[in-house]
C-alpha cells in the first residue's frame, strides 16, 4: 500500500516549500496539518503562503486549508474526518499524499490512528461544575474513568479547570450514551523531519514576523474584527491573532505586541520540537534532514534526492 509521506518541523523551518517541491517531483498533493490554516481569511497570521504552492510554474493541489469560518472552534475529531476524506480522494486518483505541517497532535492522531468520537457540549453539566476546584474535578474524573474503563492521559486532562470539565463531559457522555469508537484506519507512512539550528530558527522567526507585519497582518486582524468576529474568539487562536488583537483593542502598545509575540512564537517552536521528540520516544521513526536553505542542507534538489533515497530504501 502506498505510504503517506509526512514532512514535519517547527515553524519557520521551510517545510511547506520542501513539501511543494517534493510533490512536484513525485506527483503529490499536500494535506495540511496546521490547526489554524483551516480558517478562511486568516492568511498572513497563519502563514498560509499560498503562493508557495507553485513550483516551476506548476500549482500543487492542497487540502484542509480554508475549510471553515473564523470564529468557529475546529477540533481534532473534525480534522481526522477531513484528513481521511482528503487522503482517500488523493489515493483514488493515483496521486501521492504528502502530509505537511507543524501541529504535532494532528499529525500523530492520523499516523497513530487515534479512535475518537464526537461528544456534544452539556450546558447543564458545565453549569453544575463551574464552581468546583481543579482538585474536586480531578477526583470526579478519576471516578468516572474507572466506570468507563478509560485511562488518564499523562494528566493533561486535568492541567486546567476547562480541560477537566471537558474531560468529565466526555466521560459522562460515554457512560450514559454508549458509543462504539470510530475505528481510524491504519495508514502506512514515512516521516521526514526538517531540522534547523535553534539560533537560525530564532532569526528566521523574527525576520518572518517583521515581514508579516509589513504585509498587513494588523490590517488582516482589523478586518476580521470589523466583520463581526469577537475579539475573544481571535484571542482564542493564540500567537499572532492573540497579540495583534490585544494591540488593536488597546491592551498592548505596538512595541509590547511585537516583543511579546516574538517571544511567544519562539516558545511555540520549542514546544513543537518537544512534541516531535516525544513522538520519537513513543515509537515514531523520524528521518531528520537539515533544512534545504542551510549550507549542510545542500539546496532543494539535494534534499529531495535524500528524501527519495529514504523512501526507496526504508
Secondary structure, DSSP 8 states (H G I E B T S, - for coil): ---EEEEE--TTS-HHHHHHHHHHHHTEEEEEE-SSTTBTT--TTTT--GGGGEETTEE--EESSS-B-TTS---HHHHHHHHHHHHHHHHHTT-EEEEEES-HHHHHHHHHT---------HHHHHHHTT--HHHHHHHHHHHHHHHT----TTGGGSSHHHHHHHHHHHHHHHHS-----------EEEEEEE--HHHHHHHHHHHHHHHHHTTHHHHHHHHHHTT--HHHHHHT-HHHHHHHHHHTTSS-HHHHHHHHHHHHHHHHHHHHHHHHHHHHTT--EEEEE-TTSGGGT-HHHHHHHHHHHHHH-
